Amino acid sequence: MQYVHLGRAGLKVSRLCLGTMNFGPQTSEQDSFAIMDRALDLGVNFFDTANVYGWKLGEGWTEQIIGRWLAQGGGRRDKVVLATKVFGRMGEWPNQSRLSAR
């Protein structure tokens, strides 16, 4: 796997990034775990997610799956660079959208 510097921080990420948008609604947790395991085995260390992934079937579902996968240990959290987007609306209440303090 080829790695490149992300910005100027010296952080190195794989040229390929694993998109996780369909984890949860379209891809079972078991299959999502298998995909992340395989990606890591192949050297992919850059995973992309967002707070709204899971959409109307359950915002945050994808991030919960990734969190449970990371919690299994085995050095996963030390190896993966996790990029997430936090601007999406998670609910109707004032502090559940955009970049609120919540």
N, CA, C and O atoms as CSV, one atom per row, in Angstrom:
chain,resi,resn,atom,element,x,y,z
A,1,MET,N,N,0.850,-1.181,0.000
A,1,MET,CA,C,0.000,0.000,0.000
A,1,MET,C,C,0.890,1.237,0.000
A,1,MET,O,O,1.903,1.283,0.698
A,2,GLN,N,N,0.517,2.205,-0.762
A,2,GLN,CA,C,1.227,3.479,-0.770
A,2,GLN,C,C,0.570,4.415,0.240
A,2,GLN,O,O,-0.648,4.417,0.412
A,3,TYR,N,N,1.406,5.208,0.899
A,3,TYR,CA,C,0.928,6.155,1.904
A,3,TYR,C,C,1.384,7.555,1.526
A,3,TYR,O,O,2.448,7.742,0.937
A,4,VAL,N,N,0.565,8.525,1.872
A,4,VAL,CA,C,0.874,9.925,1.598
A,4,VAL,C,C,0.650,10.730,2.873
A,4,VAL,O,O,-0.091,10.319,3.766
A,5,HIS,N,N,1.303,11.878,2.937
A,5,HIS,CA,C,1.106,12.771,4.079
A,5,HIS,C,C,-0.243,13.476,3.945
A,5,HIS,O,O,-0.608,13.947,2.868
A,6,LEU,N,N,-0.966,13.539,5.046
A,6,LEU,CA,C,-2.241,14.248,5.085
A,6,LEU,C,C,-1.970,15.643,5.632
A,6,LEU,O,O,-1.669,15.815,6.813
A,7,GLY,N,N,-2.080,16.618,4.767
A,7,GLY,CA,C,-1.800,17.987,5.193
A,7,GLY,C,C,-0.345,18.160,5.575
A,7,GLY,O,O,0.542,17.533,4.995
A,8,ARG,N,N,-0.108,19.020,6.560
A,8,ARG,CA,C,1.263,19.314,6.991
A,8,ARG,C,C,1.590,18.722,8.353
A,8,ARG,O,O,2.656,18.990,8.909
A,9,ALA,N,N,0.684,17.923,8.891
A,9,ALA,CA,C,0.863,17.403,10.249
A,9,ALA,C,C,1.805,16.209,10.316
A,9,ALA,O,O,2.181,15.787,11.410
A,10,GLY,N,N,2.189,15.662,9.183
A,10,GLY,CA,C,3.064,14.507,9.185
A,10,GLY,C,C,2.322,13.186,9.309
A,10,GLY,O,O,2.942,12.122,9.343
A,11,LEU,N,N,1.016,13.249,9.377
A,11,LEU,CA,C,0.192,12.051,9.467
A,11,LEU,C,C,0.192,11.355,8.109
A,11,LEU,O,O,-0.039,11.991,7.081
A,12,LYS,N,N,0.452,10.046,8.108
A,12,LYS,CA,C,0.468,9.295,6.854
A,12,LYS,C,C,-0.791,8.447,6.737
A,12,LYS,O,O,-1.166,7.721,7.658
A,13,VAL,N,N,-1.431,8.559,5.580
A,13,VAL,CA,C,-2.642,7.785,5.314
A,13,VAL,C,C,-2.468,7.029,4.002
A,13,VAL,O,O,-1.696,7.426,3.129
A,14,SER,N,N,-3.205,5.935,3.891
A,14,SER,CA,C,-3.170,5.159,2.655
A,14,SER,C,C,-3.770,5.978,1.517
A,14,SER,O,O,-4.655,6.807,1.729
A,15,ARG,N,N,-3.274,5.732,0.311
A,15,ARG,CA,C,-3.831,6.422,-0.856
A,15,ARG,C,C,-5.299,6.080,-1.052
A,15,ARG,O,O,-6.071,6.887,-1.571
A,16,LEU,N,N,-5.676,4.888,-0.638
A,16,LEU,CA,C,-7.078,4.482,-0.699
A,16,LEU,C,C,-7.732,4.738,0.647
A,16,LEU,O,O,-7.139,4.487,1.696
A,17,CYS,N,N,-8.948,5.235,0.610
A,17,CYS,CA,C,-9.720,5.493,1.823
A,17,CYS,C,C,-10.963,4.610,1.786
A,17,CYS,O,O,-11.641,4.526,0.762
A,18,LEU,N,N,-11.259,3.958,2.899
A,18,LEU,CA,C,-12.448,3.114,2.975
A,18,LEU,C,C,-13.658,3.966,3.333
A,18,LEU,O,O,-13.728,4.521,4.429
A,19,GLY,N,N,-14.601,4.070,2.417
A,19,GLY,CA,C,-15.854,4.768,2.683
A,19,GLY,C,C,-16.829,3.831,3.377
A,19,GLY,O,O,-16.963,2.669,2.993
A,20,THR,N,N,-17.506,4.335,4.396
A,20,THR,CA,C,-18.352,3.479,5.231
A,20,THR,C,C,-19.827,3.876,5.195
A,20,THR,O,O,-20.596,3.463,6.063
A,21,MET,N,N,-20.224,4.653,4.224
A,21,MET,CA,C,-21.572,5.213,4.197
A,21,MET,C,C,-22.669,4.152,4.269
A,21,MET,O,O,-23.730,4.413,4.836
A,22,ASN,N,N,-22.444,2.984,3.721
A,22,ASN,CA,C,-23.491,1.960,3.693
A,22,ASN,C,C,-23.424,0.984,4.853
A,22,ASN,O,O,-24.233,0.060,4.922
A,23,PHE,N,N,-22.479,1.166,5.766
A,23,PHE,CA,C,-22.421,0.274,6.926
A,23,PHE,C,C,-23.657,0.521,7.784
A,23,PHE,O,O,-23.941,1.658,8.160
A,24,GLY,N,N,-24.378,-0.529,8.086
A,24,GLY,CA,C,-25.596,-0.412,8.886
A,24,GLY,C,C,-26.828,-0.682,8.058
A,24,GLY,O,O,-27.328,-1.806,8.055
A,25,PRO,N,N,-27.338,0.323,7.350
A,25,PRO,CA,C,-28.581,0.118,6.604
A,25,PRO,C,C,-28.468,-0.927,5.489
A,25,PRO,O,O,-29.352,-1.771,5.341
A,26,GLN,N,N,-27.392,-0.877,4.710
A,26,GLN,CA,C,-27.255,-1.789,3.580
A,26,GLN,C,C,-26.249,-2.910,3.826
A,26,GLN,O,O,-26.270,-3.923,3.127
A,27,THR,N,N,-25.381,-2.740,4.800
A,27,THR,CA,C,-24.331,-3.725,5.073
A,27,THR,C,C,-24.404,-4.100,6.542
A,27,THR,O,O,-24.321,-3.232,7.411
A,28,SER,N,N,-24.558,-5.371,6.825
A,28,SER,CA,C,-24.699,-5.828,8.211
A,28,SER,C,C,-23.441,-5.517,9.016
A,28,SER,O,O,-22.373,-5.276,8.454
A,29,GLU,N,N,-23.584,-5.525,10.326
A,29,GLU,CA,C,-22.426,-5.291,11.188
A,29,GLU,C,C,-21.356,-6.354,10.940
A,29,GLU,O,O,-20.170,-6.032,10.870
A,30,GLN,N,N,-21.758,-7.595,10.809
A,30,GLN,CA,C,-20.799,-8.678,10.568
A,30,GLN,C,C,-20.038,-8.447,9.261
A,30,GLN,O,O,-18.816,-8.593,9.224
A,31,ASP,N,N,-20.748,-8.092,8.197
A,31,ASP,CA,C,-20.086,-7.819,6.920
A,31,ASP,C,C,-19.227,-6.563,6.999
A,31,ASP,O,O,-18.148,-6.514,6.408
A,32,SER,N,N,-19.691,-5.552,7.717
A,32,SER,CA,C,-18.913,-4.322,7.898
A,32,SER,C,C,-17.599,-4.626,8.607
A,32,SER,O,O,-16.547,-4.123,8.214
A,33,PHE,N,N,-17.660,-5.453,9.656
A,33,PHE,CA,C,-16.446,-5.855,10.371
A,33,PHE,C,C,-15.487,-6.566,9.420
A,33,PHE,O,O,-14.285,-6.300,9.436
A,34,ALA,N,N,-16.013,-7.467,8.593
A,34,ALA,CA,C,-15.171,-8.214,7.652
A,34,ALA,C,C,-14.520,-7.275,6.640
A,34,ALA,O,O,-13.351,-7.448,6.295
A,35,ILE,N,N,-15.266,-6.289,6.165
A,35,ILE,CA,C,-14.725,-5.317,5.213
A,35,ILE,C,C,-13.603,-4.514,5.860
A,35,ILE,O,O,-12.544,-4.334,5.258
A,36,MET,N,N,-13.824,-4.029,7.086
A,36,MET,CA,C,-12.787,-3.246,7.764
A,36,MET,C,C,-11.568,-4.105,8.072
A,36,MET,O,O,-10.437,-3.637,7.936
A,37,ASP,N,N,-11.776,-5.353,8.486
A,37,ASP,CA,C,-10.647,-6.260,8.736
A,37,ASP,C,C,-9.817,-6.452,7.473
A,37,ASP,O,O,-8.589,-6.379,7.511
A,38,ARG,N,N,-10.492,-6.696,6.356
A,38,ARG,CA,C,-9.785,-6.929,5.091
A,38,ARG,C,C,-9.048,-5.673,4.646
A,38,ARG,O,O,-7.901,-5.749,4.206
A,39,ALA,N,N,-9.692,-4.532,4.755
A,39,ALA,CA,C,-9.042,-3.276,4.378
A,39,ALA,C,C,-7.772,-3.074,5.192
A,39,ALA,O,O,-6.727,-2.731,4.640
A,40,LEU,N,N,-7.857,-3.284,6.496
A,40,LEU,CA,C,-6.687,-3.112,7.353
A,40,LEU,C,C,-5.602,-4.123,6.995
A,40,LEU,O,O,-4.421,-3.777,6.966
A,41,ASP,N,N,-5.989,-5.365,6.722
A,41,ASP,CA,C,-5.022,-6.390,6.300
A,41,ASP,C,C,-4.284,-5.981,5.030
A,41,ASP,O,O,-3.110,-6.307,4.856
A,42,LEU,N,N,-4.973,-5.267,4.147
A,42,LEU,CA,C,-4.373,-4.820,2.891
A,42,LEU,C,C,-3.604,-3.513,3.030
A,42,LEU,O,O,-3.021,-3.031,2.059
A,43,GLY,N,N,-3.598,-2.935,4.230
A,43,GLY,CA,C,-2.844,-1.714,4.467
A,43,GLY,C,C,-3.644,-0.431,4.399
A,43,GLY,O,O,-3.079,0.653,4.546
A,44,VAL,N,N,-4.941,-0.524,4.181
A,44,VAL,CA,C,-5.781,0.681,4.177
A,44,VAL,C,C,-5.933,1.134,5.624
A,44,VAL,O,O,-6.498,0.418,6.451
A,45,ASN,N,N,-5.428,2.324,5.924
A,45,ASN,CA,C,-5.497,2.833,7.297
A,45,ASN,C,C,-6.349,4.097,7.409
A,45,ASN,O,O,-6.399,4.717,8.471
A,46,PHE,N,N,-7.011,4.477,6.332
A,46,PHE,CA,C,-7.776,5.718,6.275
A,46,PHE,C,C,-9.242,5.363,6.046
A,46,PHE,O,O,-9.608,4.867,4.980
A,47,PHE,N,N,-10.080,5.620,7.052
A,47,PHE,CA,C,-11.505,5.300,6.980
A,47,PHE,C,C,-12.297,6.599,7.058
A,47,PHE,O,O,-11.969,7.494,7.837
A,48,ASP,N,N,-13.342,6.691,6.243
A,48,ASP,CA,C,-14.181,7.883,6.207
A,48,ASP,C,C,-15.593,7.553,6.687
A,48,ASP,O,O,-16.158,6.526,6.312
A,49,THR,N,N,-16.156,8.426,7.516
A,49,THR,CA,C,-17.518,8.259,7.999
A,49,THR,C,C,-18.158,9.636,8.205
A,49,THR,O,O,-17.558,10.662,7.886
A,50,ALA,N,N,-19.366,9.644,8.735
A,50,ALA,CA,C,-20.062,10.896,9.057
A,50,ALA,C,C,-21.115,10.613,10.112
A,50,ALA,O,O,-21.628,9.499,10.214
A,51,ASN,N,N,-21.430,11.638,10.896
A,51,ASN,CA,C,-22.415,11.446,11.963
A,51,ASN,C,C,-23.791,11.059,11.425
A,51,ASN,O,O,-24.552,10.393,12.127
A,52,VAL,N,N,-24.124,11.453,10.221
A,52,VAL,CA,C,-25.456,11.168,9.679
A,52,VAL,C,C,-25.553,9.827,8.950
A,52,VAL,O,O,-26.653,9.413,8.582
A,53,TYR,N,N,-24.439,9.148,8.734
A,53,TYR,CA,C,-24.507,7.868,8.011
A,53,TYR,C,C,-25.382,6.891,8.777
A,53,TYR,O,O,-25.271,6.746,9.994
A,54,GLY,N,N,-26.235,6.242,8.047
A,54,GLY,CA,C,-27.319,5.451,8.604
A,54,GLY,C,C,-28.629,6.105,8.211
A,54,GLY,O,O,-29.684,5.472,8.158
A,55,TRP,N,N,-28.523,7.401,7.938
A,55,TRP,CA,C,-29.612,8.232,7.449
A,55,TRP,C,C,-30.880,8.045,8.267
A,55,TRP,O,O,-30.803,7.850,9.480
A,56,LYS,N,N,-32.010,8.098,7.652
A,56,LYS,CA,C,-33.289,8.055,8.379
A,56,LYS,C,C,-33.536,6.700,9.039
A,56,LYS,O,O,-34.417,6.578,9.890
A,57,LEU,N,N,-32.776,5.696,8.657
A,57,LEU,CA,C,-32.889,4.384,9.302
A,57,LEU,C,C,-32.180,4.379,10.650
A,57,LEU,O,O,-32.337,3.443,11.435
A,58,GLY,N,N,-31.407,5.415,10.918
A,58,GLY,CA,C,-30.715,5.514,12.198
A,58,GLY,C,C,-29.426,6.296,12.092
A,58,GLY,O,O,-28.353,5.712,11.942
A,59,GLU,N,N,-29.522,7.630,12.170
A,59,GLU,CA,C,-28.322,8.456,12.110
A,59,GLU,C,C,-27.331,7.995,13.168
A,59,GLU,O,O,-27.708,7.690,14.300
A,60,GLY,N,N,-26.084,7.947,12.791
A,60,GLY,CA,C,-25.038,7.535,13.720
A,60,GLY,C,C,-24.786,6.039,13.736
A,60,GLY,O,O,-23.851,5.574,14.387
A,61,TRP,N,N,-25.601,5.290,13.034
A,61,TRP,CA,C,-25.489,3.834,13.022
A,61,TRP,C,C,-24.107,3.387,12.542
A,61,TRP,O,O,-23.488,2.507,13.140
A,62,THR,N,N,-23.632,4.000,11.461
A,62,THR,CA,C,-22.332,3.631,10.904
A,62,THR,C,C,-21.218,3.887,11.910
A,62,THR,O,O,-20.342,3.040,12.088
A,63,GLU,N,N,-21.238,5.042,12.570
A,63,GLU,CA,C,-20.192,5.346,13.549
A,63,GLU,C,C,-20.240,4.382,14.729
A,63,GLU,O,O,-19.198,4.055,15.298
A,64,GLN,N,N,-21.424,3.925,15.102
A,64,GLN,CA,C,-21.531,2.941,16.183
A,64,GLN,C,C,-20.892,1.621,15.776
A,64,GLN,O,O,-20.206,0.990,16.580
A,65,ILE,N,N,-21.109,1.201,14.543
A,65,ILE,CA,C,-20.490,-0.032,14.046
A,65,ILE,C,C,-18.974,0.100,14.058
A,65,ILE,O,O,-18.273,-0.807,14.508
A,66,ILE,N,N,-18.470,1.215,13.568
A,66,ILE,CA,C,-17.022,1.428,13.559
A,66,ILE,C,C,-16.483,1.434,14.983
A,66,ILE,O,O,-15.427,0.858,15.245
A,67,GLY,N,N,-17.190,2.073,15.902
A,67,GLY,CA,C,-16.768,2.106,17.303
A,67,GLY,C,C,-16.677,0.720,17.913
A,67,GLY,O,O,-15.725,0.417,18.632
A,68,ARG,N,N,-17.660,-0.124,17.631
A,68,ARG,CA,C,-17.621,-1.502,18.156
A,68,ARG,C,C,-16.478,-2.297,17.531
A,68,ARG,O,O,-15.857,-3.126,18.196
A,69,TRP,N,N,-16.201,-2.045,16.254
A,69,TRP,CA,C,-15.084,-2.722,15.586
A,69,TRP,C,C,-13.756,-2.291,16.211
A,69,TRP,O,O,-12.901,-3.128,16.498
A,70,LEU,N,N,-13.589,-0.997,16.418
A,70,LEU,CA,C,-12.359,-0.493,17.039
A,70,LEU,C,C,-12.198,-1.037,18.454
A,70,LEU,O,O,-11.080,-1.332,18.876
A,71,ALA,N,N,-13.294,-1.173,19.188
A,71,ALA,CA,C,-13.256,-1.621,20.583
A,71,ALA,C,C,-12.821,-3.073,20.727
A,71,ALA,O,O,-12.501,-3.511,21.832
A,72,GLN,N,N,-12.802,-3.821,19.641
A,72,GLN,CA,C,-12.346,-5.208,19.708
A,72,GLN,C,C,-10.856,-5.316,20.001
A,72,GLN,O,O,-10.360,-6.392,20.334
A,73,GLY,N,N,-10.152,-4.214,19.880
A,73,GLY,CA,C,-8.730,-4.212,20.199
A,73,GLY,C,C,-7.874,-4.694,19.040
A,73,GLY,O,O,-8.213,-4.505,17.872
A,74,GLY,N,N,-6.768,-5.314,19.386
A,74,GLY,CA,C,-5.849,-5.788,18.362
A,74,GLY,C,C,-5.079,-4.672,17.688
A,74,GLY,O,O,-4.559,-4.855,16.587
A,75,GLY,N,N,-4.996,-3.511,18.338
A,75,GLY,CA,C,-4.266,-2.382,17.777
A,75,GLY,C,C,-5.017,-1.621,16.699
A,75,GLY,O,O,-4.448,-0.754,16.036
A,76,ARG,N,N,-6.297,-1.944,16.520
A,76,ARG,CA,C,-7.063,-1.288,15.458
A,76,ARG,C,C,-7.034,0.237,15.583
A,76,ARG,O,O,-6.777,0.941,14.607
A,77,ARG,N,N,-7.301,0.740,16.790
A,77,ARG,CA,C,-7.395,2.194,16.955
A,77,ARG,C,C,-6.056,2.874,16.731
A,77,ARG,O,O,-6.014,4.024,16.294
A,78,ASP,N,N,-4.975,2.191,17.019
A,78,ASP,CA,C,-3.650,2.777,16.804
A,78,ASP,C,C,-3.268,2.810,15.326
A,78,ASP,O,O,-2.412,3.597,14.923
A,79,LYS,N,N,-3.891,1.972,14.531
A,79,LYS,CA,C,-3.541,1.860,13.115
A,79,LYS,C,C,-4.412,2.720,12.206
A,79,LYS,O,O,-3.957,3.154,11.148
A,80,VAL,N,N,-5.649,2.970,12.602
A,80,VAL,CA,C,-6.621,3.608,11.715
A,80,VAL,C,C,-6.677,5.119,11.925
A,80,VAL,O,O,-6.724,5.605,13.055
A,81,VAL,N,N,-6.671,5.843,10.823
A,81,VAL,CA,C,-6.952,7.277,10.828
A,81,VAL,C,C,-8.420,7.398,10.429
A,81,VAL,O,O,-8.810,7.030,9.321
A,82,LEU,N,N,-9.218,7.915,11.343
A,82,LEU,CA,C,-10.660,7.986,11.139
A,82,LEU,C,C,-11.072,9.425,10.840
A,82,LEU,O,O,-10.914,10.318,11.673
A,83,ALA,N,N,-11.601,9.632,9.641
A,83,ALA,CA,C,-12.089,10.956,9.249
A,83,ALA,C,C,-13.604,10.944,9.353
A,83,ALA,O,O,-14.261,10.055,8.812
A,84,THR,N,N,-14.159,11.924,10.045
A,84,THR,CA,C,-15.611,11.995,10.161
A,84,THR,C,C,-16.081,13.417,9.888
A,84,THR,O,O,-15.373,14.393,10.136
A,85,LYS,N,N,-17.277,13.497,9.380
A,85,LYS,CA,C,-17.903,14.787,9.123
A,85,LYS,C,C,-18.977,14.977,10.185
A,85,LYS,O,O,-19.725,14.046,10.483
A,86,VAL,N,N,-19.060,16.166,10.756
A,86,VAL,CA,C,-19.938,16.382,11.908
A,86,VAL,C,C,-20.986,17.471,11.684
A,86,VAL,O,O,-21.594,17.945,12.644
A,87,PHE,N,N,-21.199,17.861,10.467
A,87,PHE,CA,C,-22.059,19.008,10.207
A,87,PHE,C,C,-23.516,18.623,9.981
A,87,PHE,O,O,-24.389,19.490,10.012
A,88,GLY,N,N,-23.793,17.356,9.756
A,88,GLY,CA,C,-25.142,16.924,9.410
A,88,GLY,C,C,-26.134,17.028,10.554
A,88,GLY,O,O,-25.768,16.925,11.725
A,89,ARG,N,N,-27.394,17.235,10.200
A,89,ARG,CA,C,-28.474,17.345,11.180
A,89,ARG,C,C,-28.782,15.970,11.746
A,89,ARG,O,O,-29.079,15.037,11.001
A,90,MET,N,N,-28.711,15.846,13.078
A,90,MET,CA,C,-28.969,14.581,13.755
A,90,MET,C,C,-30.353,14.531,14.391
A,90,MET,O,O,-30.788,13.469,14.837
A,91,GLY,N,N,-31.041,15.647,14.440
A,91,GLY,CA,C,-32.362,15.706,15.050
A,91,GLY,C,C,-32.967,17.077,14.860
A,91,GLY,O,O,-32.376,17.947,14.220
A,92,GLU,N,N,-34.143,17.265,15.415
A,92,GLU,CA,C,-34.881,18.515,15.250
A,92,GLU,C,C,-34.608,19.530,16.354
A,92,GLU,O,O,-34.921,20.709,16.193
A,93,TRP,N,N,-34.044,19.103,17.444
A,93,TRP,CA,C,-33.778,20.010,18.559
A,93,TRP,C,C,-32.637,20.958,18.209
A,93,TRP,O,O,-31.789,20.616,17.384
A,94,PRO,N,N,-32.597,22.149,18.821
A,94,PRO,CA,C,-31.610,23.166,18.452
A,94,PRO,C,C,-30.156,22.697,18.536
A,94,PRO,O,O,-29.331,23.118,17.725
A,95,ASN,N,N,-29.830,21.843,19.492
A,95,ASN,CA,C,-28.439,21.421,19.664
A,95,ASN,C,C,-28.120,20.094,18.983
A,95,ASN,O,O,-27.104,19.466,19.281
A,96,GLN,N,N,-28.979,19.675,18.080
A,96,GLN,CA,C,-28.754,18.417,17.373
A,96,GLN,C,C,-28.419,18.633,15.900
A,96,GLN,O,O,-28.609,17.745,15.069
A,97,SER,N,N,-27.924,19.810,15.597
A,97,SER,CA,C,-27.594,20.061,14.203
A,97,SER,C,C,-26.392,20.978,14.099
A,97,SER,O,O,-26.061,21.752,14.998
A,98,ARG,N,N,-25.778,20.844,12.976
A,98,ARG,CA,C,-24.615,21.655,12.622
A,98,ARG,C,C,-23.520,21.483,13.666
A,98,ARG,O,O,-23.357,20.394,14.214
A,99,LEU,N,N,-22.783,22.520,13.941
A,99,LEU,CA,C,-21.669,22.417,14.882
A,99,LEU,C,C,-22.076,22.982,16.233
A,99,LEU,O,O,-21.531,23.989,16.684
A,100,SER,N,N,-23.030,22.334,16.868
A,100,SER,CA,C,-23.514,22.770,18.171
A,100,SER,C,C,-22.534,22.357,19.259
A,100,SER,O,O,-21.574,21.629,19.007
A,101,ALA,N,N,-22.787,22.827,20.455
A,101,ALA,CA,C,-21.940,22.480,21.593
A,101,ALA,C,C,-22.180,21.052,22.054
A,101,ALA,O,O,-21.421,20.537,22.875
A,102,ARG,N,N,-23.195,20.418,21.558
A,102,ARG,CA,C,-23.555,19.067,21.981
A,102,ARG,C,C,-22.810,18.003,21.249
A,102,ARG,O,O,-23.016,16.817,21.505
